[in-house]
Amino acid sequence: MFLVAAVEPWLVAWLTPLWLIAAGLALGLGVLLLAWGCLFVVARPLAKEIPSIIGEGVLFPLLVIVALLSIFGVVGAFFAPNPQGMLESVVRLPFGGTRPLVTAIIPAGTDVEENEAVRHPVEVGFRGDELKQMDIRSNEMVLVSDGATEEEAISPPVEINPIDGFQWKRQSSVGTPFEGEFVKRFYVMNLSPNDAEVTFEITTGPAFPEAKIIPLTALCVIAVFGLYVVQAVFFPKVSAIALATTKSELAQPLFQIILILGIFLILLFVVLPYNTFGEDIKMFKITGLTSIMILSIVQGVWAASNSISDEVDGRTALTVMSKPISRAQFIMGKFSGILWTVMLMFVVLGVWLLIWVAYKPIYDAREMGAEVPTWDYTLAEVVKTVPGIVLAFLEVIVMVAISVAISTRLPMMANFAICFTIYLLGHLIPLIAMSDVQFAPVVFIGQLIATVLPVLDHFNIQAAVAQGAVVPWSYIGVSTLLCLLYSGIAMLLALILFEDRDLA
């Protein structure tokens, strides 16, 4: 807190969203270390294998990235406006929600003056900084205060009439009427000659709802590392092929070239003028997400051709098949290794994109001479970008699966040509299908393509970005099911095509 007063406001607005993500990574890393320690108690041999599993393949660079960002999760707390309150909000996340209705019967008032009316206590009991919404309804005119006397009241009394009632809703994390106080009871004064029935509906939530990013990020870290370890332990043959594929692709110059190109393009898009009259952040997100997706597809198609088609032609696959490894394990291992390679690229470029998404509103505001946005605004832009990264990765999974299927029979150039044709048609299907119904051939072709090829436009959120809308997680779930369906069909086709392939 003491550093925040000395730091420039734009730096606080930029670094606070990044600190929340880094704190989540640090939490996830801490949980993984704790789980590793518990393994020494229940399964010591497995615990001893974990360092070798993590030290090879894609997990080591991922661990380095997470560790470096976790350091910022500690150092960056000095730049956050209220790090202690945000961390406390993580603990308080399960305790929010709408409380049971509190109904009180207030006896009829008298004809005395308002300030002499009797104040009747009504027990409510909530933390003032966690107040999210409050609705007060009454069938008579009443006055509600949070203090037994005017001197004890934190906020001025509110007059409640039977027609409009009263509603208060928190707009942001920047304070509530009862900041830092525990409100035990309200005091109601009946201003009418009849008994009044007053109802309080109180909804509470963490003081900083943005803090939910911390446990969500931690869960993502745990899921990624856990999935890799599960694959290595329960599917050792598939994992061995995946590890060899990952090592081979990470050693290729193309991976470094694509990574450097992606980093450069995202930096270029930050300063590139889009002439959108204050909406540059939307164009920056679209161009950044599209660039990451296209570069990852190029990497995935290249890796599929290099690790399957070239190995079959060079009879390397025949040598692998001489060992007790089935063709299905070979294909699944190649597919898994390519996905881990592409995922590493997504992590690096995705984190790089989020860093500059948090900075872009600040850059645009300074360019236009406007007021620097607050940290909750930049955080909202970061949060809106994350579903786009997830959907782009799901689309790349589908394209990698298709590329693996093609690589079992065709060389690299044919693979690239077919994959990018499928990519273009997959995004044009909705436009073709919605063409004029009177032109039947176009409609028929659109429906035929939509039946045979995957509709990749399901993974496109350009419309949501253009409108500034948040993509719901339910949509992410449906898109994940579609991704599993499309990639499952493609991998089934790959297994069928590779089963009777002559490797000699």
Rosetta blueprint (number, residue, H / E / L):
1 M L
2 F L
3 L L
4 V L
5 A L
6 A L
7 V L
8 E L
9 P H
10 W H
11 L H
12 V H
13 A H
14 W H
15 L H
16 T H
17 P H
18 L H
19 W H
20 L H
21 I H
22 A H
23 A H
24 G H
25 L H
26 A H
27 L H
28 G H
29 L H
30 G H
31 V H
32 L H
33 L H
34 L H
35 A H
36 W H
37 G H
38 C H
39 L H
40 F H
41 V H
42 V H
43 A L
44 R H
45 P H
46 L H
47 A H
48 K H
49 E H
50 I H
51 P H
52 S H
53 I H
54 I H
55 G H
56 E L
57 G L
58 V L
59 L H
60 F H
61 P H
62 L H
63 L H
64 V H
65 I H
66 V H
67 A H
68 L H
69 L H
70 S H
71 I H
72 F H
73 G H
74 V H
75 V H
76 G H
77 A H
78 F H
79 F L
80 A L
81 P L
82 N L
83 P H
84 Q H
85 G H
86 M H
87 L H
88 E H
89 S H
90 V H
91 V H
92 R H
93 L H
94 P H
95 F H
96 G L
97 G E
98 T E
99 R L
100 P L
101 L L
102 V E
103 T E
104 A E
105 I E
106 I E
107 P L
108 A L
109 G L
110 T L
111 D L
112 V L
113 E L
114 E H
115 N H
116 E H
117 A L
118 V L
119 R L
120 H E
121 P E
122 V E
123 E E
124 V E
125 G E
126 F E
127 R E
128 G H
129 D H
130 E H
131 L E
132 K E
133 Q E
134 M E
135 D E
136 I E
137 R E
138 S E
139 N L
140 E L
141 M L
142 V E
143 L E
144 V E
145 S E
146 D L
147 G L
148 A L
149 T L
150 E L
151 E L
152 E L
153 A L
154 I L
155 S L
156 P L
157 P L
158 V E
159 E E
160 I E
161 N L
162 P L
163 I L
164 D L
165 G L
166 F E
167 Q E
168 W E
169 K E
170 R L
171 Q L
172 S L
173 S L
174 V L
175 G L
176 T L
177 P L
178 F L
179 E L
180 G L
181 E L
182 F E
183 V E
184 K E
185 R E
186 F E
187 Y E
188 V E
189 M E
190 N E
191 L L
192 S L
193 P L
194 N L
195 D L
196 A E
197 E E
198 V E
199 T E
200 F E
201 E E
202 I E
203 T E
204 T E
205 G L
206 P L
207 A L
208 F L
209 P H
210 E H
211 A H
212 K H
213 I H
214 I H
215 P H
216 L H
217 T H
218 A H
219 L H
220 C H
221 V H
222 I H
223 A H
224 V H
225 F H
226 G H
227 L H
228 Y H
229 V H
230 V H
231 Q H
232 A H
233 V H
234 F H
235 F L
236 P H
237 K H
238 V H
239 S H
240 A H
241 I H
242 A H
243 L H
244 A H
245 T H
246 T H
247 K H
248 S H
249 E H
250 L H
251 A H
252 Q L
253 P H
254 L H
255 F H
256 Q H
257 I H
258 I H
259 L H
260 I H
261 L H
262 G H
263 I H
264 F H
265 L H
266 I H
267 L H
268 L H
269 F H
270 V H
271 V H
272 L L
273 P L
274 Y L
275 N L
276 T L
277 F L
278 G L
279 E L
280 D H
281 I H
282 K H
283 M H
284 F H
285 K H
286 I H
287 T H
288 G H
289 L H
290 T H
291 S H
292 I H
293 M H
294 I H
295 L H
296 S H
297 I H
298 V H
299 Q H
300 G H
301 V H
302 W H
303 A H
304 A H
305 S H
306 N H
307 S H
308 I H
309 S H
310 D H
311 E H
312 V H
313 D H
314 G L
315 R L
316 T H
317 A H
318 L H
319 T H
320 V H
321 M H
322 S L
323 K L
324 P L
325 I L
326 S L
327 R H
328 A H
329 Q H
330 F H
331 I H
332 M H
333 G H
334 K H
335 F H
336 S H
337 G H
338 I H
339 L H
340 W H
341 T H
342 V H
343 M H
344 L H
345 M H
346 F H
347 V H
348 V H
349 L H
350 G H
351 V H
352 W H
353 L H
354 L H
355 I H
356 W H
357 V H
358 A H
359 Y H
360 K H
361 P H
362 I H
363 Y H
364 D H
365 A H
366 R H
367 E H
368 M H
369 G L
370 A L
371 E L
372 V L
373 P L
374 T L
375 W H
376 D H
377 Y H
378 T H
379 L H
380 A H
381 E H
382 V H
383 V H
384 K H
385 T H
386 V H
387 P H
388 G H
389 I H
390 V H
391 L H
392 A H
393 F H
394 L H
395 E H
396 V H
397 I H
398 V H
399 M H
400 V H
401 A H
402 I H
403 S H
404 V H
405 A H
406 I H
407 S H
408 T L
409 R L
410 L L
411 P L
412 M H
413 M H
414 A H
415 N H
416 F H
417 A H
418 I H
419 C H
420 F H
421 T H
422 I H
423 Y H
424 L H
425 L H
426 G H
427 H H
428 L H
429 I H
430 P H
431 L H
432 I H
433 A H
434 M L
435 S L
436 D L
437 V L
438 Q L
439 F L
440 A H
441 P H
442 V H
443 V H
444 F H
445 I H
446 G H
447 Q H
448 L H
449 I H
450 A H
451 T H
452 V H
453 L L
454 P L
455 V L
456 L H
457 D H
458 H H
459 F H
460 N L
461 I L
462 Q H
463 A H
464 A H
465 V H
466 A H
467 Q H
468 G L
469 A L
470 V L
471 V L
472 P L
473 W H
474 S H
475 Y H
476 I H
477 G H
478 V H
479 S H
480 T H
481 L H
482 L H
483 C H
484 L H
485 L H
486 Y H
487 S H
488 G H
489 I H
490 A H
491 M H
492 L H
493 L H
494 A H
495 L H
496 I H
497 L H
498 F H
499 E H
500 D L
501 R L
502 D L
503 L L
504 A L
